[in-house]
C-alpha cells in the first residue's frame, strides 16, 4: 500500500465507510506507518507524551525515502481527525479516549451544560404558541382542515380531517410554524405524509393541509426531508435565496444564516434547485451536493456526512474551528467567544452529539491547535 492509499483509506475509515476487507488492510498496515517526525514531537513540549502514546500503534518506520514523508500541515489535520473520532475500536482511539478524559478543559463558574434534545415550539395560524414538550400524547388540536396528533415517540403528525374532506370543503391555507431553540431538534409528519426532521435553531413554515397544484414550505436553519411522492403536486422548499423542487425524494438542506453558503444534499430521487435572484437552475442526482453563495456549485459527496446530525452525530469533514464551534453552540446552547488568532487548520472526524461538551472540547485540545475555557454558558476559544 502506498502512502497516498493509506491516507485515503484512513480518511475513509474515520468517516465510517470502510468495509471489512479495507479495515483488515489498515490493521495489517498499521505497524508500517510514521505519523509524526521526531522534530515535531520535540516541539510539542508537554503534549509530547500524549501524542507519543496516542500514535504509538501507528509509529513504525515507513519504507519510503525521507523526502516523501508526509507534511506537517497534513498531519495536523489527521491528528485532529484521529483525536475526534469516538468508538472506532483499537486501531485509532483506545489511547485517545484515555487522554481526553485526563485532559480537563479550564472552567470557571460553570453551569451544567447538557447536550440538546427533542424540544420545539408550535406557532398556530392564529399566532398562539405552545411548547411541544408540554403537550400530552394524543390529539393536540383539530383545526377543521387537519387533525394534529402527538405520537408516543414525540413525533408531531398532521392528518387530513376526513369528515371535512368528505363534505367537499376546500380548506383555506392556514400556516403553522415549528421552530427549535438552541439545543433543540424535532420531527414532524406533514399532512401529505412527508417527514421533516429539524436541527437546532431551525424552523419550518407549512400549511396545515396542501391544496392546489403544489406543496410549498419555508425553511430557516437545517432540516432533513423525506418527501411523499405526488407527481401532480411538486414539493417546494424555499430557503434563503434558493428554491428546491421535488416530486418525492430524500434530501438535506443547511440554510443557516450564519453560514457562508446554503448546502443541499440529495440522498434519493432527484431535485431541481433554482435561485430566486437570477434564472440559474440545476438538477441534482443522488450523492451530489449543491453549494450556493452567488451561484450553484455541484459536487459529489459522502451523503452520510451531511445527515450525521440526524443520526445523532457531529461530523467534521474538513471544517475549520469556526464551523465546528457554530455546530457546538447550536446544540449545547452556549455562547462562543474567540481570543487571539485562532488556527485556520481544518479537522476531520465524527463524535456523538450526546457526548459531554467538556469531553468534546478536550479531544479538540489534544491536537495542540486550540484550547478552551468555559465560563458559565460561554466557551472561550484560544490558541
LONU-419176 format. One line per field, with one value per residue (C-alpha): residue number from 1; residue in three letters; x, y, z. Coordinates in steps of 0.001 Angstrom, whole numbers, plus 500000, padded with zeros to 6 digits. Layout:
seq = [NUM; ...]
type = [ALA; ...]
x = [X; ...]
y = [Y; ...]
z = [Z; ...]
END
This chain:
seq = [1; 2; 3; 4; 5; 6; 7; 8; 9; 10; 11; 12; 13; 14; 15; 16; 17; 18; 19; 20; 21; 22; 23; 24; 25; 26; 27; 28; 29; 30; 31; 32; 33; 34; 35; 36; 37; 38; 39; 40; 41; 42; 43; 44; 45; 46; 47; 48; 49; 50; 51; 52; 53; 54; 55; 56; 57; 58; 59; 60; 61; 62; 63; 64; 65; 66; 67; 68; 69; 70; 71; 72; 73; 74; 75; 76; 77; 78; 79; 80; 81; 82; 83; 84; 85; 86; 87; 88; 89; 90; 91; 92; 93; 94; 95; 96; 97; 98; 99; 100; 101; 102; 103; 104; 105; 106; 107; 108; 109; 110; 111; 112; 113; 114; 115; 116; 117; 118; 119; 120; 121; 122; 123; 124; 125; 126; 127; 128; 129; 130; 131; 132; 133; 134; 135; 136; 137; 138; 139; 140; 141; 142; 143; 144; 145; 146; 147; 148; 149; 150; 151; 152; 153; 154; 155; 156; 157; 158; 159; 160; 161; 162; 163; 164; 165; 166; 167; 168; 169; 170; 171; 172; 173; 174; 175; 176; 177; 178; 179; 180; 181; 182; 183; 184; 185; 186; 187; 188; 189; 190; 191; 192; 193; 194; 195; 196; 197; 198; 199; 200; 201; 202; 203; 204; 205; 206; 207; 208; 209; 210; 211; 212; 213; 214; 215; 216; 217; 218; 219; 220; 221; 222; 223; 224; 225; 226; 227; 228; 229; 230; 231; 232; 233; 234; 235; 236; 237; 238; 239; 240; 241; 242; 243; 244; 245; 246; 247; 248; 249; 250; 251; 252; 253; 254; 255; 256; 257; 258; 259; 260; 261; 262; 263; 264; 265; 266; 267; 268; 269; 270; 271; 272; 273; 274; 275; 276; 277; 278; 279; 280; 281; 282; 283; 284; 285; 286; 287; 288; 289; 290; 291; 292; 293; 294; 295; 296; 297; 298; 299; 300; 301; 302; 303; 304; 305; 306; 307; 308; 309; 310; 311; 312; 313; 314; 315; 316; 317; 318; 319; 320; 321; 322; 323; 324; 325; 326; 327; 328; 329; 330; 331; 332; 333; 334; 335; 336; 337; 338; 339; 340; 341; 342; 343; 344; 345; 346; 347; 348; 349; 350; 351; 352; 353; 354; 355; 356; 357; 358; 359; 360; 361; 362; 363; 364; 365; 366; 367; 368; 369; 370; 371; 372; 373; 374; 375; 376; 377; 378; 379; 380; 381; 382; 383]
type = [UNK; UNK; UNK; UNK; UNK; UNK; UNK; UNK; UNK; UNK; UNK; UNK; UNK; UNK; UNK; UNK; UNK; UNK; UNK; UNK; UNK; UNK; UNK; UNK; UNK; UNK; UNK; UNK; UNK; UNK; UNK; UNK; UNK; UNK; UNK; UNK; UNK; UNK; UNK; UNK; UNK; UNK; UNK; UNK; UNK; UNK; UNK; UNK; UNK; UNK; UNK; UNK; UNK; UNK; UNK; UNK; UNK; UNK; UNK; UNK; UNK; UNK; UNK; UNK; UNK; UNK; UNK; UNK; UNK; UNK; UNK; UNK; UNK; UNK; UNK; UNK; UNK; UNK; UNK; UNK; UNK; UNK; UNK; UNK; UNK; UNK; UNK; UNK; UNK; UNK; UNK; UNK; UNK; UNK; UNK; UNK; UNK; UNK; UNK; UNK; UNK; UNK; UNK; UNK; UNK; UNK; UNK; UNK; UNK; UNK; UNK; UNK; UNK; UNK; UNK; UNK; UNK; UNK; UNK; UNK; UNK; UNK; UNK; UNK; UNK; UNK; UNK; UNK; UNK; UNK; UNK; UNK; UNK; UNK; UNK; UNK; UNK; UNK; UNK; UNK; UNK; UNK; UNK; UNK; UNK; UNK; UNK; UNK; UNK; UNK; UNK; UNK; UNK; UNK; UNK; UNK; UNK; UNK; UNK; UNK; UNK; UNK; UNK; UNK; UNK; UNK; UNK; UNK; UNK; UNK; UNK; UNK; UNK; UNK; UNK; UNK; UNK; UNK; UNK; UNK; UNK; UNK; UNK; UNK; UNK; UNK; UNK; UNK; UNK; UNK; UNK; UNK; UNK; UNK; UNK; UNK; UNK; UNK; UNK; UNK; UNK; UNK; UNK; UNK; UNK; UNK; UNK; UNK; UNK; UNK; UNK; UNK; UNK; UNK; UNK; UNK; UNK; UNK; UNK; UNK; UNK; UNK; UNK; UNK; UNK; UNK; UNK; UNK; UNK; UNK; UNK; UNK; UNK; UNK; UNK; UNK; UNK; UNK; UNK; UNK; UNK; UNK; UNK; UNK; UNK; UNK; UNK; UNK; UNK; UNK; UNK; UNK; UNK; UNK; UNK; UNK; UNK; UNK; UNK; UNK; UNK; UNK; UNK; UNK; UNK; UNK; UNK; UNK; UNK; UNK; UNK; UNK; UNK; UNK; UNK; UNK; UNK; UNK; UNK; UNK; UNK; UNK; UNK; UNK; UNK; UNK; UNK; UNK; UNK; UNK; UNK; UNK; UNK; UNK; UNK; UNK; UNK; UNK; UNK; UNK; UNK; UNK; UNK; UNK; UNK; UNK; UNK; UNK; UNK; UNK; UNK; UNK; UNK; UNK; UNK; UNK; UNK; UNK; UNK; UNK; UNK; UNK; UNK; UNK; UNK; UNK; UNK; UNK; UNK; UNK; UNK; UNK; UNK; UNK; UNK; UNK; UNK; UNK; UNK; UNK; UNK; UNK; UNK; UNK; UNK; UNK; UNK; UNK; UNK; UNK; UNK; UNK; UNK; UNK; UNK; UNK; UNK; UNK; UNK; UNK; UNK; UNK; UNK; UNK; UNK; UNK; UNK; UNK; UNK; UNK; UNK; UNK; UNK; UNK; UNK; UNK; UNK; UNK; UNK; UNK; UNK; UNK; UNK]
x = [500000; 501369; 501345; 498505; 496465; 496952; 495890; 492810; 491845; 492440; 490081; 487510; 487840; 487471; 484274; 482939; 482825; 485334; 484172; 485584; 488340; 489524; 489556; 491706; 494161; 494511; 495053; 497746; 499428; 499250; 502707; 504343; 503409; 505179; 502711; 504902; 508592; 510791; 511443; 507747; 507302; 510015; 508263; 505062; 506576; 504360; 501994; 504750; 503807; 500148; 500965; 503537; 501045; 498190; 500064; 502188; 500409; 500984; 504537; 506679; 509078; 507661; 509750; 509970; 512626; 512811; 511773; 508448; 507435; 504123; 503932; 503354; 500329; 498521; 499228; 497806; 494521; 494905; 495763; 492526; 490656; 492055; 491503; 487885; 486637; 484876; 484201; 486388; 487954; 491604; 493079; 492949; 491025; 491950; 494643; 492872; 489811; 492008; 493889; 490718; 489306; 492540; 492733; 490499; 489142; 489611; 486348; 485134; 481678; 480368; 476666; 475715; 475935; 473999; 473521; 470324; 467198; 463694; 462380; 460369; 457532; 454389; 453031; 449475; 447843; 446138; 449526; 449245; 452443; 452900; 455913; 455562; 457257; 454376; 451722; 450392; 450376; 447264; 445287; 446908; 444290; 441574; 441764; 438863; 441155; 443614; 443851; 447211; 448457; 451486; 452660; 454166; 457658; 457059; 456556; 454032; 451673; 449288; 446385; 443649; 440308; 438379; 434984; 435748; 437248; 434221; 431930; 433877; 435114; 438276; 440232; 441761; 445524; 446345; 450030; 451747; 455391; 457528; 460723; 463545; 465633; 469372; 469770; 466545; 465538; 462171; 460384; 457008; 454861; 453072; 449521; 450736; 452796; 456151; 458531; 460760; 463495; 464548; 468036; 468759; 467886; 465714; 462122; 459707; 456540; 453949; 450194; 448033; 446898; 448153; 445783; 446230; 448952; 451985; 453174; 455243; 457133; 459680; 462830; 465255; 468252; 468693; 466307; 466263; 463291; 461671; 459025; 455923; 455534; 452833; 453576; 450547; 451801; 455533; 457021; 458956; 461285; 462143; 465314; 467325; 467988; 467009; 464037; 464305; 461589; 460933; 458259; 459293; 462785; 465176; 467426; 469029; 469189; 471572; 470480; 471712; 472117; 475481; 476993; 478567; 476549; 473314; 474053; 471562; 472472; 470468; 470234; 467438; 465433; 466116; 465635; 465635; 467395; 466838; 467943; 465446; 467808; 468559; 467452; 470095; 468720; 470336; 469323; 470854; 471480; 471770; 475153; 475527; 475645; 474748; 476508; 475042; 476644; 476025; 475875; 475188; 478221; 477607; 479975; 479914; 479901; 479543; 475879; 476232; 478385; 475658; 472990; 475237; 473321; 470099; 471843; 472888; 476453; 478675; 480600; 483599; 484590; 487393; 485730; 487613; 487185; 484573; 482260; 482803; 482041; 478845; 477651; 478567; 476939; 473619; 473430; 474707; 473099; 476304; 477842; 481232; 483942; 487260; 490546; 493819; 494498; 492682; 494082; 492936; 493678; 490758; 489525; 488056; 486153; 482913; 481703; 478373; 476123; 475342; 478944; 479695; 480772; 483940; 484982; 484369; 486435; 489170; 489508; 489943; 492559; 494628; 495517; 497554; 495953; 493269; 492348; 489134; 487846; 484245; 482694; 479089; 477441; 480236; 483015; 486165; 488291; 492033; 495161]
y = [500000; 503433; 506485; 508061; 504857; 504694; 508323; 507852; 504641; 506239; 509121; 506639; 504646; 507755; 508598; 505092; 503997; 501119; 497582; 494596; 493950; 497578; 497628; 494496; 496129; 499032; 496738; 494799; 498011; 499999; 498918; 500314; 503977; 507005; 509751; 512383; 513122; 513393; 517135; 517940; 515662; 517635; 520900; 519673; 520263; 518968; 517463; 515104; 512190; 512478; 512280; 509551; 507282; 508230; 507419; 504574; 501930; 503786; 504935; 502208; 503275; 503505; 502122; 505354; 507954; 510807; 513342; 511560; 511812; 513487; 517223; 518570; 520559; 517485; 515535; 518340; 517600; 513864; 514356; 516273; 513522; 510731; 512664; 513426; 510023; 508122; 504410; 503250; 500401; 499633; 500986; 504701; 505607; 503464; 505795; 508949; 508224; 507850; 511070; 513040; 512025; 513138; 516423; 518904; 521999; 525079; 526021; 528983; 529430; 526522; 525885; 522376; 522301; 519379; 518155; 519120; 517012; 516935; 520442; 522737; 525248; 525180; 528516; 528165; 530204; 532412; 533372; 531267; 529477; 526306; 524299; 520806; 519170; 520399; 518747; 515337; 512346; 512297; 514899; 518323; 520215; 519836; 522809; 521681; 521081; 518880; 516809; 517187; 514375; 513933; 510329; 508260; 508852; 512625; 512915; 515574; 514185; 516161; 514266; 515463; 515827; 513203; 514477; 517935; 516458; 514226; 517266; 518659; 521671; 523136; 524216; 527675; 527516; 528131; 528081; 526616; 527030; 524605; 526131; 524618; 526608; 526241; 522734; 521527; 519208; 517879; 515813; 516322; 514414; 516814; 516278; 514723; 512115; 513838; 513676; 516540; 516481; 519906; 520554; 523048; 526736; 525942; 526466; 525314; 527114; 524910; 524734; 522525; 520825; 521108; 522431; 523490; 522326; 522477; 521778; 524680; 525138; 527669; 526650; 528527; 526650; 522966; 520091; 516612; 515789; 512539; 513670; 511622; 511089; 513050; 513800; 516080; 518305; 519110; 519804; 523083; 524194; 527901; 528705; 531920; 532613; 529237; 527017; 523221; 521427; 517683; 515111; 512567; 512151; 512309; 515339; 517657; 521462; 523504; 527135; 528723; 532478; 532460; 530059; 531327; 529110; 527160; 523453; 520974; 517277; 514659; 511078; 509641; 510664; 513960; 517636; 520842; 523732; 527294; 530679; 533419; 536272; 535066; 532449; 529856; 526330; 522896; 519289; 517206; 513456; 511140; 511523; 515128; 518372; 521864; 524734; 528195; 531560; 533649; 530687; 526950; 524689; 520931; 518225; 514536; 513950; 511359; 511903; 510208; 513119; 515605; 513861; 512880; 515352; 513467; 510270; 511879; 512698; 515670; 515202; 517401; 516885; 519371; 522012; 524920; 525776; 528447; 525952; 523423; 525934; 527069; 523451; 523105; 526445; 525497; 522076; 522804; 526270; 528080; 531405; 531307; 533939; 533993; 535267; 535860; 534471; 531164; 528329; 528072; 524326; 522036; 518972; 515653; 513276; 512117; 512273; 511651; 514684; 513327; 513403; 515755; 519115; 519155; 515821; 517062; 520186; 518184; 515989; 519087; 520396; 517237; 518396; 521178; 523623; 525114; 525490; 526316; 527834; 527556; 530426; 529730; 529165; 530754; 528821; 530881; 529680; 530331; 529478]
z = [500000; 499070; 501346; 499409; 499515; 503262; 503720; 501566; 503355; 506764; 505975; 504700; 507928; 510081; 508220; 508967; 505339; 505242; 504531; 506443; 503889; 503962; 507768; 507784; 505348; 507756; 510726; 508875; 507747; 510952; 512092; 508942; 509296; 510771; 511570; 513151; 512761; 515843; 515425; 515616; 518615; 520401; 519544; 521176; 524624; 527429; 524838; 523665; 525899; 524938; 521240; 521749; 523485; 521169; 517971; 519348; 517292; 514051; 514604; 512989; 510255; 506720; 503881; 501861; 501155; 503704; 501062; 500675; 504312; 504994; 505515; 508994; 507827; 506599; 509747; 511842; 510086; 510542; 514201; 514616; 512829; 514975; 518173; 517355; 516266; 519028; 519296; 516400; 518338; 518966; 515740; 516489; 519615; 522621; 523911; 522784; 524912; 527968; 527295; 526546; 529913; 531610; 529742; 531564; 529853; 532020; 533713; 535749; 537301; 535267; 534932; 533879; 530081; 528678; 525098; 523321; 522897; 521434; 522007; 519750; 519642; 517529; 516340; 515029; 512274; 514889; 516358; 519521; 520530; 522564; 523756; 522284; 525264; 527446; 525265; 526271; 523933; 521734; 519804; 520004; 518013; 515390; 513043; 510919; 507962; 509843; 512992; 514736; 516970; 519188; 518888; 521708; 520330; 520420; 516662; 515625; 512965; 510739; 509159; 506834; 508590; 506627; 507741; 506353; 503204; 502583; 502546; 499607; 501531; 500078; 503109; 503048; 503539; 507185; 508075; 511126; 512125; 514094; 515495; 517519; 520014; 520533; 521920; 520306; 517490; 516369; 513726; 512078; 509595; 507261; 506035; 502757; 504635; 504116; 507091; 508212; 510861; 512166; 513516; 516314; 515801; 512788; 511721; 509055; 507982; 506272; 505570; 507760; 504536; 500965; 498297; 494702; 492343; 494642; 498184; 499472; 502759; 504044; 505907; 508123; 509500; 508699; 508016; 506531; 504289; 503187; 500715; 499899; 496148; 494349; 490694; 490468; 493310; 493341; 496767; 497084; 499867; 499996; 501956; 501786; 498094; 496672; 495871; 495867; 493884; 494165; 493430; 496043; 497443; 500419; 500878; 503419; 503369; 505516; 505256; 508489; 508072; 509867; 507316; 504097; 501779; 501506; 501095; 499622; 499638; 497733; 499008; 496849; 493788; 492043; 492802; 490815; 492511; 491327; 492628; 493427; 492491; 488949; 486441; 487304; 487849; 488071; 488686; 491460; 491348; 494380; 496043; 494944; 496889; 495712; 497441; 496834; 497512; 494409; 492046; 492234; 492608; 492409; 493662; 494583; 498350; 501082; 501960; 505354; 506479; 505552; 507630; 510546; 512757; 512041; 513185; 516492; 515463; 514785; 511564; 510887; 507256; 506735; 508930; 510459; 514123; 513342; 511644; 514446; 517189; 515454; 515460; 519129; 520006; 518393; 520011; 523527; 523630; 524555; 523592; 521849; 522222; 520340; 521753; 519895; 516433; 516049; 513945; 510346; 510205; 509394; 511270; 510173; 512424; 513981; 517580; 519326; 519830; 523282; 524485; 527380; 525959; 528067; 526582; 523033; 523691; 525432; 522347; 520208; 522635; 522204; 518694; 520278; 517842; 520046; 523722; 525549; 528747; 529946; 531902; 532860; 529444; 527429; 525667; 525117; 522197; 522482; 520547]
END
